Amino acid sequence: MSVFIAAIDNVFCDPNIARDAVYVADGGTPVLVRAVMRRADDITAFGDARLWSETTRIDLRVAEVPNPRPGERIEIASEAFLIQGEPVRDRERLVWTLDLRPA
């Protein structure tokens, strides 16, 4: 096991950082996974204007979710989200970052 995998596993096992989520692939069976949620504000430039928006992004381990696709569902606590846009993997190919929208 590489040092990177061990570090990622520690982050996703920490109850202060990660939480349980349910990943539902299109037409698939719900799978319990661990997710790190990030709800940061985002500033987007559009011409001379700057637009502020709230975002919801989560990180999932590639080992738990090998191929997430836009339109698939994530449930965290009592909230349901859909993946929007293409998921992005980190440099080490261990973690997916998903942009979500309310379902």
N, CA, C and O of each residue as an XYZ file, in Angstrom:
412
protein
N       0.842     -1.171      0.000
C       0.000      0.000      0.000
C       0.892      1.242      0.000
O       1.830      1.350      0.790
N       0.583      2.169     -0.896
C       1.401      3.378     -0.952
C       1.030      4.326      0.176
O      -0.033      4.204      0.786
N       1.903      5.252      0.436
C       1.688      6.257      1.456
C       0.474      7.124      1.100
O      -0.262      7.550      1.991
N       0.263      7.383     -0.179
C      -0.882      8.186     -0.615
C      -2.204      7.476     -0.319
O      -3.154      8.095      0.161
N      -2.257      6.192     -0.604
C      -3.482      5.429     -0.341
C      -3.777      5.417      1.158
O      -4.927      5.591      1.561
N      -2.759      5.215      1.980
C      -2.948      5.207      3.432
C      -3.450      6.565      3.918
O      -4.339      6.625      4.768
N      -2.896      7.649      3.393
C      -3.324      8.989      3.794
C      -4.771      9.254      3.389
O      -5.546      9.799      4.174
N      -5.133      8.872      2.177
C      -6.509      9.059      1.704
C      -7.464      8.226      2.557
O      -8.525      8.714      2.947
N      -7.108      6.995      2.846
C      -7.957      6.145      3.694
C      -8.164      6.767      5.073
O      -9.268      6.716      5.614
N      -7.107      7.354      5.646
C      -7.231      8.009      6.952
C      -8.191      9.188      6.897
O      -8.998      9.372      7.808
N      -8.114      9.975      5.854
C      -9.014     11.124      5.702
C     -10.459     10.651      5.593
O     -11.335     11.181      6.277
N     -10.717      9.657      4.740
C     -12.077      9.201      4.516
C     -12.642      8.407      5.708
O     -13.858      8.259      5.824
N     -11.781      7.902      6.583
C     -12.259      7.185      7.772
C     -12.495      8.122      8.952
O     -13.154      7.737      9.918
N     -11.972      9.334      8.891
C     -12.113     10.291      9.989
C     -13.549     10.806     10.061
O     -14.027     11.410      9.101
N     -14.253     10.582     11.180
C     -15.651     11.013     11.282
C     -15.824     12.524     11.324
O     -16.935     13.017     11.130
N     -14.750     13.275     11.574
C     -14.818     14.727     11.575
C     -14.689     15.323     10.180
O     -15.026     16.488      9.972
N     -14.209     14.542      9.230
C     -13.981     15.040      7.873
C     -14.957     14.428      6.884
O     -15.565     15.142      6.086
N     -15.110     13.128      6.929
C     -15.952     12.419      5.955
C     -17.232     11.945      6.609
O     -17.327     11.847      7.833
N     -18.215     11.654      5.772
C     -19.492     11.147      6.266
C     -20.006     10.066      5.341
O     -19.550      9.931      4.205
N     -20.958      9.302      5.837
C     -21.565      8.258      5.022
C     -22.453      8.889      3.958
O     -23.112      9.902      4.195
N     -22.455      8.277      2.798
C     -23.306      8.707      1.689
C     -23.755      7.455      0.949
O     -23.175      6.380      1.100
N     -24.790      7.618      0.156
C     -25.279      6.523     -0.678
C     -25.117      6.951     -2.125
O     -25.634      7.988     -2.540
N     -24.395      6.142     -2.887
C     -24.172      6.394     -4.311
C     -25.081      5.455     -5.095
O     -25.082      4.244     -4.874
N     -25.859      6.033     -6.021
C     -26.768      5.224     -6.824
C     -26.428      5.440     -8.297
O     -26.721      6.491     -8.867
N     -25.806      4.430     -8.902
C     -25.486      4.491    -10.331
C     -26.777      4.408    -11.126
O     -27.777      3.885    -10.635
N     -26.764      4.914    -12.338
C     -27.942      4.907    -13.196
C     -28.419      3.469    -13.392
O     -27.734      2.664    -14.022
N     -29.595      3.152    -12.852
C     -30.148      1.804    -12.961
C     -29.479      0.787    -12.068
O     -29.715     -0.413    -12.208
N     -28.632      1.253    -11.135
C     -27.885      0.321    -10.293
C     -28.420      0.222     -8.882
O     -29.435      0.824     -8.533
N     -27.729     -0.535     -8.100
C     -28.063     -0.758     -6.703
C     -27.388      0.307     -5.842
O     -26.234      0.648     -6.106
N     -28.061      0.846     -4.824
C     -27.424      1.814     -3.927
C     -26.213      1.206     -3.219
O     -26.245      0.052     -2.791
N     -25.146      1.998     -3.101
C     -23.909      1.548     -2.467
C     -23.530      2.554     -1.391
O     -23.497      3.757     -1.649
N     -23.240      2.064     -0.174
C     -22.791      2.933      0.906
C     -21.327      3.289      0.675
O     -20.496      2.399      0.494
N     -21.001      4.583      0.680
C     -19.637      5.068      0.466
C     -19.335      6.139      1.508
O     -20.221      6.583      2.238
N     -18.076      6.545      1.564
C     -17.671      7.667      2.410
C     -17.404      8.859      1.507
O     -16.827      8.709      0.430
N     -17.825     10.049      1.942
C     -17.683     11.256      1.127
C     -17.153     12.407      1.977
O     -17.485     12.537      3.155
N     -16.329     13.230      1.355
C     -15.872     14.481      1.958
C     -16.613     15.593      1.232
O     -16.434     15.788      0.030
N     -17.452     16.325      1.972
C     -18.256     17.385      1.370
C     -17.534     18.712      1.430
O     -16.847     19.031      2.401
N     -17.709     19.486      0.352
C     -17.180     20.853      0.307
C     -18.273     21.743     -0.250
O     -18.738     21.534     -1.371
N     -18.679     22.720      0.512
C     -19.730     23.650      0.079
C     -19.153     25.057      0.058
O     -19.493     25.893      0.894
N     -18.302     25.299     -0.879
C     -17.645     26.596     -0.983
C     -18.416     27.531     -1.909
O     -19.139     27.085     -2.801
N     -18.252     28.827     -1.685
C     -18.784     29.808     -2.617
C     -17.859     29.865     -3.822
O     -16.657     29.628     -3.700
N     -18.412     30.176     -4.976
C     -17.639     30.225     -6.206
C     -17.874     31.572     -6.883
O     -19.011     32.034     -6.979
N     -16.808     32.193     -7.347
C     -16.895     33.447     -8.084
C     -16.516     33.149     -9.529
O     -15.437     32.625     -9.805
N     -17.423     33.490    -10.453
C     -17.197     33.248    -11.871
C     -17.183     34.583    -12.605
O     -18.085     35.403    -12.434
N     -16.169     34.791    -13.412
C     -16.101     36.012    -14.215
C     -16.920     35.824    -15.483
O     -16.833     34.794    -16.151
N     -17.715     36.840    -15.800
C     -18.518     36.838    -17.025
C     -18.424     38.238    -17.599
O     -19.158     39.139    -17.194
N     -17.509     38.414    -18.549
C     -17.233     39.765    -19.049
C     -16.652     40.593    -17.914
O     -15.681     40.188    -17.275
N     -17.248     41.756    -17.665
C     -16.799     42.616    -16.563
C     -17.485     42.273    -15.244
O     -17.125     42.804    -14.194
N     -18.456     41.401    -15.301
C     -19.205     41.039    -14.085
C     -18.546     39.861    -13.382
O     -17.877     39.035    -14.002
N     -18.753     39.808    -12.088
C     -18.326     38.664    -11.285
C     -19.567     38.107    -10.623
O     -20.256     38.813     -9.887
N     -19.853     36.841    -10.881
C     -21.054     36.204    -10.372
C     -20.711     35.293     -9.200
O     -19.793     34.477     -9.286
N     -21.453     35.437     -8.109
C     -21.269     34.626     -6.919
C     -22.311     33.518     -6.918
O     -23.480     33.757     -7.220
N     -21.889     32.315     -6.582
C     -22.836     31.211     -6.467
C     -22.356     30.236     -5.395
O     -21.161     30.110     -5.132
N     -23.321     29.552     -4.788
C     -23.003     28.490     -3.843
C     -22.744     27.220     -4.644
O     -23.383     26.988     -5.670
N     -21.822     26.413     -4.183
C     -21.543     25.151     -4.865
C     -21.593     24.010     -3.853
O     -21.420     24.212     -2.651
N     -21.830     22.832     -4.358
C     -21.719     21.618     -3.554
C     -20.845     20.650     -4.326
O     -21.199     20.193     -5.413
N     -19.710     20.352     -3.746
C     -18.786     19.383     -4.339
C     -18.469     18.346     -3.283
O     -18.429     18.643     -2.089
N     -18.245     17.132     -3.738
C     -17.814     16.081     -2.817
C     -16.644     15.332     -3.430
O     -16.447     15.314     -4.645
N     -15.882     14.720     -2.548
C     -14.800     13.829     -2.955
C     -15.216     12.410     -2.581
O     -15.715     12.161     -1.483
N     -15.000     11.486     -3.517
C     -15.246     10.058     -3.295
C     -13.994      9.291     -3.673
O     -13.263      9.691     -4.579
N     -13.748      8.194     -2.984
C     -12.600      7.355     -3.339
C     -12.883      6.576     -4.624
O     -13.971      6.027     -4.796
N     -11.915      6.533     -5.509
C     -12.023      5.762     -6.751
C     -12.217      4.285     -6.423
O     -12.891      3.570     -7.164
N     -11.635      3.825     -5.327
C     -11.778      2.420     -4.927
C     -13.233      2.063     -4.621
O     -13.633      0.911     -4.791
N     -14.026      3.034     -4.175
C     -15.431      2.784     -3.858
C     -16.360      3.053     -5.037
O     -17.361      2.360     -5.221
N     -16.022      4.057     -5.827
C     -16.848      4.440     -6.981
C     -15.919      4.550     -8.190
O     -15.343      5.612     -8.429
N     -15.767      3.473     -8.951
C     -14.779      3.474    -10.027
C     -15.126      4.350    -11.231
O     -14.222      4.819    -11.922
N     -16.416      4.584    -11.500
C     -16.758      5.323    -12.716
C     -18.055      6.132    -12.554
O     -19.072      5.781    -13.151
N     -18.032      7.204    -11.758
C     -19.243      8.017    -11.609
C     -19.557      8.762    -12.904
O     -18.647      9.152    -13.635
N     -20.841      8.958    -13.187
C     -21.270      9.603    -14.425
C     -22.266     10.714    -14.119
O     -22.990     10.633    -13.127
N     -22.315     11.752    -14.957
C     -23.308     12.804    -14.783
C     -24.722     12.227    -14.760
O     -25.049     11.312    -15.517
N     -25.546     12.777    -13.882
C     -26.924     12.323    -13.758
C     -27.135     11.261    -12.698
O     -28.272     10.999    -12.308
N     -26.056     10.641    -12.222
C     -26.208      9.641    -11.161
C     -26.445     10.349     -9.823
O     -26.182     11.544     -9.686
N     -26.939      9.605     -8.857
C     -27.468     10.183     -7.611
C     -26.550      9.928     -6.422
O     -25.942      8.865     -6.297
N     -26.465     10.940     -5.544
C     -25.753     10.842     -4.271
C     -26.721     11.301     -3.181
O     -27.345     12.356     -3.304
N     -26.844     10.519     -2.131
C     -27.699     10.888     -1.000
C     -26.827     11.013      0.245
O     -26.095     10.092      0.609
N     -26.924     12.178      0.890
C     -26.154     12.444      2.100
C     -27.132     12.950      3.152
O     -27.786     13.975      2.965
N     -27.224     12.226      4.251
C     -28.217     12.518      5.298
C     -29.586     12.543      4.638
O     -29.986     11.547      4.035
N     -30.311     13.638      4.730
C     -31.652     13.696      4.136
C     -31.666     14.448      2.813
O     -32.737     14.758      2.292
N     -30.491     14.746      2.262
C     -30.397     15.498      1.007
C     -30.031     14.585     -0.156
O     -29.215     13.674     -0.017
N     -30.647     14.846     -1.300
C     -30.354     14.079     -2.517
C     -29.777     15.033     -3.565
O     -30.250     16.158     -3.729
N     -28.750     14.562     -4.268
C     -28.068     15.358     -5.278
C     -27.886     14.533     -6.545
O     -27.902     13.303     -6.509
N     -27.711     15.229     -7.663
C     -27.339     14.606     -8.920
C     -25.962     15.115     -9.320
O     -25.636     16.283     -9.105
N     -25.159     14.237     -9.902
C     -23.845     14.640    -10.395
C     -24.063     15.475    -11.643
O     -24.789     15.071    -12.551
N     -23.425     16.652    -11.687
C     -23.497     17.466    -12.897
C     -22.081     17.688    -13.411
O     -21.146     17.859    -12.629
N     -21.935     17.685    -14.707
C     -20.609     17.822    -15.297
C     -19.800     16.543    -15.159
O     -20.227     15.577    -14.528
N     -18.639     16.561    -15.757
C     -17.772     15.386    -15.720
C     -16.995     15.313    -14.410
O     -16.396     16.307    -14.001
N     -16.991     14.171    -13.749
C     -16.174     13.991    -12.551
C     -14.686     14.128    -12.896
O     -14.262     13.808    -14.007
N     -13.907     14.605    -11.930
C     -12.472     14.830    -12.132
C     -11.698     14.045    -11.086
O     -12.026     14.089     -9.900
N     -10.658     13.319    -11.532
C      -9.808     12.577    -10.592
C      -8.590     13.409    -10.206
O      -8.143     14.270    -10.965
N      -8.064     13.139     -9.023
C      -6.857     13.821     -8.574
C      -5.633     13.270     -9.307
O      -5.735     12.312    -10.073
N      -4.506     13.871     -9.068
C      -3.265     13.499     -9.763
C      -2.865     12.042     -9.535
O      -2.352     11.383    -10.439
N      -3.104     11.547     -8.325
C      -2.736     10.172     -7.997
C      -3.777      9.158     -8.438
O      -3.567      7.953     -8.301
N      -4.905      9.636     -8.969
C      -6.004      8.780     -9.448
C      -6.652      7.984     -8.316
O      -7.056      6.835     -8.499
N      -6.745      8.622     -7.128
C      -7.325      7.960     -5.962
C      -8.672      8.548     -5.552
O      -9.465      7.882     -4.887
N      -8.931      9.792     -5.946
C     -10.120     10.501     -5.476
C     -10.834     11.183     -6.639
O     -10.202     11.836     -7.469
N     -12.157     11.025     -6.692
C     -12.998     11.749     -7.630
C     -13.503     13.021     -6.953
O     -13.851     12.987     -5.773
N     -13.550     14.125     -7.662
C     -14.253     15.317     -7.216
C     -15.479     15.455     -8.104
O     -15.380     15.486     -9.331
N     -16.647     15.538     -7.454
C     -17.919     15.618     -8.184
C     -18.606     16.926     -7.869
O     -18.674     17.344     -6.713
N     -19.111     17.564     -8.892
C     -19.927     18.775     -8.742
C     -21.376     18.309     -8.687
O     -21.818     17.562     -9.560
N     -22.114     18.737     -7.678
C     -23.475     18.256     -7.467
C     -24.497     19.387     -7.577
O     -24.177     20.563     -7.407
N     -25.726     18.993     -7.865
C     -26.867     19.905     -7.806
C     -27.990     19.178     -7.087
O     -28.056     17.949     -7.117
N     -28.879     19.930     -6.437
C     -29.980     19.267     -5.737
C     -30.824     18.439     -6.707
O     -31.046     18.839     -7.850
N     -31.288     17.286     -6.239
C     -32.102     16.414     -7.073
C     -33.550     16.850     -7.080
O     -34.381     16.222     -7.737
